[in-house]
Amino acid sequence: MVNNLFLNKVEKAIGHLDKMIRVADGARWIWNWLDDVYPDHHQVLDFYYASEKLHGFAREAFKDPQERTKWVDHQSGLLLDDGIEVVIVSIESVRCRGSAREKQASLPTYYENIIKRMQYKAYKANGWLIGRGPMGSAHRTVIRQRMKPSGQRWKLHGAQQIVNLRVAEKSGQWNKVKDLICNPINNAKLSYTL
């Protein structure tokens, strides 16, 4: 179930943008929401998530670690070269037993259903991100580092204010905060403008 408060905040923050590239993992609710709300915007399946699916299959299908690594590296290279169809054929051609057969049956279908979100070579040629790593790193650096030290507890309003200040600092906007604090006329707006 999607949290409407979350979606409303996202809409308010990014709804005015004309062109967006959405990078997400395989959560169906995210893709459904993006299809409904932003049907004309580009969607990218996180490459590392797609690659992790290959790793999961290979752990079941290949007992030899070197053979497994070689196979996954080759398939990942194909993914980066817009060779998803070749990857699907490769998955289907591996001789499998037991639990690997289940993954072998489901993984090609999974990839076929989201192939339009896996054109990594084209995305990179356009200068787009193909993974959520930089966003996750920014989250760790900007928010978690400040909000999660041992013993800290936050109520929603206080947490939002600290996040606003942290984002202002990390994005080089700290002078705006100082101006708001030093200008008595703006003090009333402080909690709403950051």
GUFI-974121 format. One record per atom (N, C-alpha, C): x, y, z; residue in three letters. Coordinates in steps of 0.2 Angstrom, whole numbers, plus 2048, in hexadecimal, padded with zeros to 3 digits. Each point is the difference from the previous one (the first is absolute). Example, Ala and Ser with C-alpha at 12.3 -4.5 7.8 and 13.67 -1.06 7.14 Angstrom:
<pts>
8427E4827ALA 7FC806800ALA 804806800ALA 7FE8057FCSER 804806801SER 7FC805803SER 
</pts>
This chain:
<pts>
8047FA800MET 7FC806800MET 804806800MET 7FF8057FBVAL 804806800VAL 7FE805805VAL 804803803ASN 7FF805805ASN 7FE8077FCASN 7FA802801ASN 7FD8067FCASN 804806803ASN 802801806LEU 804805802LEU 8078017FDLEU 8037FA7FFPHE 8068007FCPHE 7FF8027F9PHE 7FB7FD7FCLEU 7FF8027FALEU 7FE8077FFLEU 7FC803804ASN 7FE807800ASN 807805801ASN 8047FE804LYS 806804801LYS 8057FF7FALYS 8007FA7FDVAL 8047FF7FAVAL 7FD8047FAVAL 7F98007FFGLU 7FD8047FBGLU 801808801GLU 800802806LYS 801807802LYS 8078027FELYS 8057FC801ALA 8078017FFALA 8028007F9ALA 7FD7FB7FCILE 8037FF7F9ILE 7FB8017FBILE 7F9801802GLY 7FB8007FBGLY 8018067FAGLY 804805802HIS 8018057FBHIS 8057FF7FBHIS 8047FA801LEU 8057FF7FBLEU 7FE7FD7F9LEU 8038037FBASP 7FD7FD7F9ASP 8037FA7FEASP 8077FF802LYS 8037F97FELYS 8037FD806LYS 7FE7FA801MET 8037FC805MET 8027F97FEMET 8057FD803ILE 8027F97FFILE 7FF7FD807ILE 7FC7FB800ARG 7FF7FD806ARG 8047F9801ARG 804800805VAL 8047FA801VAL 7FD7FC806VAL 7FE7FA800ALA 7FD7FD805ALA 8027F8800ALA 7FF7FD806ASP 8017F9800ASP 7F97FC7FDASP 8007FA801GLY 7FA7FC7FDGLY 7FA800803GLY 7FF805805ALA 7F9800804ALA 7FA8027FBALA 7FC7FB7FFARG 7FA8017FBARG 7FC807802ARG 7FF801806TRP 7FC806802TRP 8038067FDTRP 807801800ILE 8048067FEILE 7FE8017F8ILE 8017FA7FDTRP 7FF8007F8TRP 7F98027FFTRP 7FB7FD804ASN 7F98027FEASN 7FF807802ASN 802803805TRP 7FF807802TRP 8038047FATRP 8067FF7FELEU 8048047FBLEU 7FC7FF7FALEU 7FD7FA7FEASP 7FC8007FAASP 7FA804800ASP 7FD800806ASP 7FA804801ASP 801807800ASP 805803803VAL 801807802VAL 8048037FAVAL 8057FC7FETYR 8058037FCTYR 8017FC7FATYR 7FB7FF7FCPRO 8017FB7FAPRO 8058027FBPRO 8018067FFASP 8058037FBASP 807800802ASP 8017FF806HIS 807800803HIS 8047FA7FFHIS 806800800HIS 8057FA7FFHIS 8007FD806HIS 8007F9800GLN 8017FC806GLN 8067FB7FFGLN 8047FF805VAL 8067FC7FFVAL 8007FB806VAL 8007FA7FFLEU 8017FB805LEU 807800802LEU 801801807ASP 807801802ASP 8047FA7FEASP 8068017FCPHE 8047FB7FDPHE 8027FB806PHE 802803806TYR 8037FB805TYR 7FA7FB802TYR 7FA803800TYR 7FB7FB802TYR 7FF7FB7FBTYR 8008027F9ALA 7FF7FB7FBALA 8067FB800ALA 806803802SER 8067FB800SER 7FF7FC806SER 7FE802805GLU 7FF7FC806GLU 7FB7FA7FFGLU 7FB8017FBLYS 7FC7FA7FELYS 8047FB7FDLYS 8058027FCLEU 8057FB7FCLEU 8047FD806LEU 802803805HIS 8047FD805HIS 7FC7FB804HIS 7FA801801GLY 7FC7FC804GLY 7FE7F97FCGLY 7FF8017F9PHE 7FF7FA7FCPHE 8077FC800PHE 8058047FFALA 8077FC7FFALA 8027FC806ALA 7FE803806ARG 8027FD806ARG 7FC7F9800ARG 7FB7FF7FEGLU 7FC7FA7FFGLU 8027FC7FBGLU 8028027FAALA 8017FD7FAALA 8087FD7FFALA 804804803PHE 8077FE7FFPHE 8047FF807PHE 8027FA801LYS 8037FE806LYS 807803801LYS 8048007FAASP 807802800ASP 800808800ASP 803803805PRO 800807801PRO 8038047FAPRO 8057FD7FDGLN 8048037FAGLN 7FB8007FAGLN 7FD7FB7FFGLU 7FB7FF7FAGLU 7FB805801GLU 7FD800807ARG 7FB805801ARG 8028077FFARG 805802803THR 8038077FFTHR 8018027F9THR 8037FB7FCLYS 8018017F9LYS 7F98017FCLYS 7FB7FC801TRP 7FA8007FDTRP 7FC807802TRP 800802806VAL 7FD806802VAL 8038067FEVAL 807800800ASP 8038067FDASP 7FF8017F8ASP 7FF7FA7FDHIS 7FF8007F9HIS 7F98037FFHIS 7FB7FD803GLN 7F9802800GLN 7FF808802GLN 803802805SER 800807802SER 8038047FASER 8057FE7FDGLY 8038047FBGLY 7FB8017FAGLY 7FC7FA7FFLEU 7FB8007FALEU 7FA805802LEU 7FF800807LEU 7FA805802LEU 8028077FFLEU 807801801LEU 8028077FFLEU 8018027F9LEU 8007FB7FBASP 8008017F9ASP 7F97FF7FDASP 7FB801804ASP 7F97FF7FDASP 7FF7F97FDASP 8037FB803GLY 7FF7FA7FDGLY 7FC7FB805GLY 7FA803802ILE 7FC7FD805ILE 7FD7F97FCILE 7FE8017FAGLU 7FE7FA7FCGLU 8057FA801GLU 8068027FFVAL 8057FA800VAL 8017FE807VAL 7FF804805VAL 8007FE807VAL 7FB7FB801VAL 7FA8017FEILE 7FA7FC801ILE 8017F97FDILE 8038007FAVAL 8017FA7FCVAL 8057FC804VAL 805803803SER 8067FD804SER 7FD7FD806SER 7FC804804ILE 7FC7FD806ILE 7FD7FA7FEILE 7FC8007FBGLU 7FC7FA7FEGLU 8047FA7FDGLU 8068017FESER 8047FB7FESER 8047FC805SER 801803806VAL 8037FD805VAL 7FD7FA803VAL 8047FA800ARG 7FD7FA803ARG 7FF801808ARG 7FA7FF802CYS 7FF801807CYS 7FC7FA803CYS 801800807ARG 7FC7FB804ARG 7FD804806ARG 7FC7FC803GLY 7FD803806GLY 7FD807800GLY 802804805SER 7FE806801SER 8028057FBSER 8067FF7FCALA 8028047FBALA 7FB8007FAALA 7FC7FA7FFARG 7FB8007FBARG 7FA805801ARG 7FF801806GLU 7FA805802GLU 8038077FEGLU 806802802LYS 8028067FELYS 8018017F8LYS 8027FA7FDGLN 8018007F9GLN 7FA8017FCGLN 7FA7FE803ALA 7FA8017FDALA 7FD807801ALA 802803806SER 7FD807801SER 8048057FESER 807800800LEU 8048067FFLEU 7FF8027F8LEU 8007FC7FBPRO 7FF8037FAPRO 7F98037FFPRO 7FB7FE803THR 7FA803800THR 800807803THR 803800806TYR 801807803TYR 8048057FCTYR 8057FE7FDTYR 8048047FCTYR 7FC8027F9TYR 7FC7FC7FEGLU 7FC8017FAGLU 7FB805801GLU 7FD800806ASN 7FB805802ASN 802807802ASN 807801801ILE 803806801ILE 8058027FCILE 8017FD7FAILE 8058017FBILE 8018077FEILE 7FA804800LYS 8008077FELYS 804804805LYS 8017FE806ARG 803803805ARG 8087FE801ARG 8027FC7FBMET 8077FD801MET 8048027FAMET 7FF8057FDGLN 8048027FAGLN 807804803GLN 8047FD803TYR 805803804TYR 8058047FCTYR 8027FD7FALYS 8058037FCLYS 7FD8077FDLYS 7FA8007FEALA 7FD8067FEALA 7FF805805ALA 7FF7FE806TYR 7FF804806TYR 807803802TYR 8057FC800LYS 807803801LYS 8028057FBLYS 7FE7FE7F9ALA 8028057FBALA 7FC807801ALA 7FB800803ASN 7FC806801ASN 802803807ASN 8057FD803GLY 803803806GLY 7FB7FF806GLY 7FC7FB800TRP 7FB7FE805TRP 8047FC805TRP 7FD800807LEU 8027FB805LEU 7FD7F97FELEU 8037FB801ILE 7FD7F97FFILE 7FF7FD807ILE 802803806GLY 7FF7FD806GLY 7FF805805GLY 7FD7FE806ARG 7FE804805ARG 806802805ARG 8067FD7FFGLY 805801804GLY 802807802GLY 8008057FCPRO 802807802PRO 7FA803804PRO 7FA7FE7FFMET 7FA802804MET 8017FD807MET 8017FA800GLY 8017FC807GLY 806803804GLY 8058027FCSER 806803804SER 7FE807802SER 7FC8037FCALA 7FE807802ALA 7FC7FF807ALA 7FB7FC800HIS 7FC7FF805HIS 8047FE807HIS 8057FC7FFARG 8047FE806ARG 804806802ARG 8038047FBTHR 804806802THR 7FC805803THR 7FA8027FCVAL 7FD806802VAL 7FB7FF806VAL 7FD7FA800ILE 7FA7FF805ILE 8027FB806ILE 8027FA7FEARG 8017FB805ARG 806802805ARG 8058037FDGLN 806802804GLN 7FE805805GLN 7FB8047FFARG 7FE805805ARG 7FA7FE804ARG 7FC7FB7FDMET 7FA7FF804MET 8007F9804MET 8057FC7FFLYS 8007F9802LYS 8067FF806LYS 803805802PRO 8057FE806PRO 7FD7FD806PRO 8037FC803SER 7FE7FD806SER 7FC804805SER 7FA7FE802GLY 7FC804805GLY 7FC8057FDGLY 8008027FAGLN 7FC8057FDGLN 7F97FE7FEGLN 7FB803802ARG 7F97FF7FEARG 7FD8067FEARG 7FC8007FBTRP 7FD8057FDTRP 7F98007FFTRP 7FC805801LYS 7F98007FELYS 8008037F8LYS 7FB7FF7FDLEU 8008017F9LEU 8018077FELEU 7FD805804HIS 8018077FEHIS 808802802HIS 8037FE805GLY 806802802GLY 8057FC7FBGLY 7FF7FA7FEALA 8047FD7FBALA 8008037F9ALA 7FA8037FEGLN 8008037FAGLN 804807800GLN 7FF803806GLN 804806800GLN 8087FF800GLN 8027FB803ILE 8077FE800ILE 8027FE7F9ILE 7FC7FC7FDVAL 8027FE7F9VAL 8008067FBVAL 7FB805801ASN 8008067FCASN 807804801ASN 802800806LEU 806804802LEU 8067FC7FDLEU 8007FA801ARG 8067FB7FDARG 8008017F8ARG 7FB8007FDVAL 8008007F9VAL 8028077FEVAL 7FE805803ALA 8028077FEALA 808800801ALA 8037FE806GLU 807800801GLU 8047FC7FAGLU 7FE7FA7FFLYS 8037FC7FBLYS 7FF8027F9LYS 7FB8047FFSER 7FF8027F9SER 8038077FFSER 804803805GLY 8038067FFGLY 7FB806801GLY 7FA7FF803GLN 7FB805801GLN 800803807GLN 8057FF804TRP 800802807TRP 7FF807801TRP 8038047FBASN 7FF808801ASN 7F8801800ASN 7FC7FD7FCLYS 7F9801801LYS 7FD7FF807LYS 8037FB803VAL 7FE7FE807VAL 802806804VAL 806802800LYS 803806804LYS 7FB8067FFLYS 7FF8017F9ASP 7FC8067FFASP 7F9800803ASP 7FD7FA800LEU 7F97FF803LEU 801801808LEU 8057FE803ILE 801801807ILE 801807802ILE 8058037FCCYS 802807802CYS 7FB8057FECYS 7FB7FF7FCASN 7FB8057FEASN 7FA7FE803ASN 7FE805805PRO 7FA7FE804PRO 7F98007FCPRO 8008037FBILE 7FA7FF7FCILE 7FF7F97FDILE 8057FD7FFASN 8007F97FDASN 7FF7FB805ASN 801802807ASN 8007FA805ASN 7FA7FD800ASN 7FA8037FFALA 7FA7FD800ALA 7FF7FA7FAALA 8048017FBLYS 7FF7FC7FALYS 8057FA801LYS 805801805LEU 8067FB800LEU 7FE7F97FFLEU 7FB7FD804SER 7FE7F9800SER 7FD7FE7FASER 7FE8057FBTYR 7FC7FE7FATYR 8048017FATYR 805804800THR 8048017FATHR 8067FC7FETHR 8037FC805LEU 8067FC7FFLEU 7FE7FA7FCLEU 
</pts>
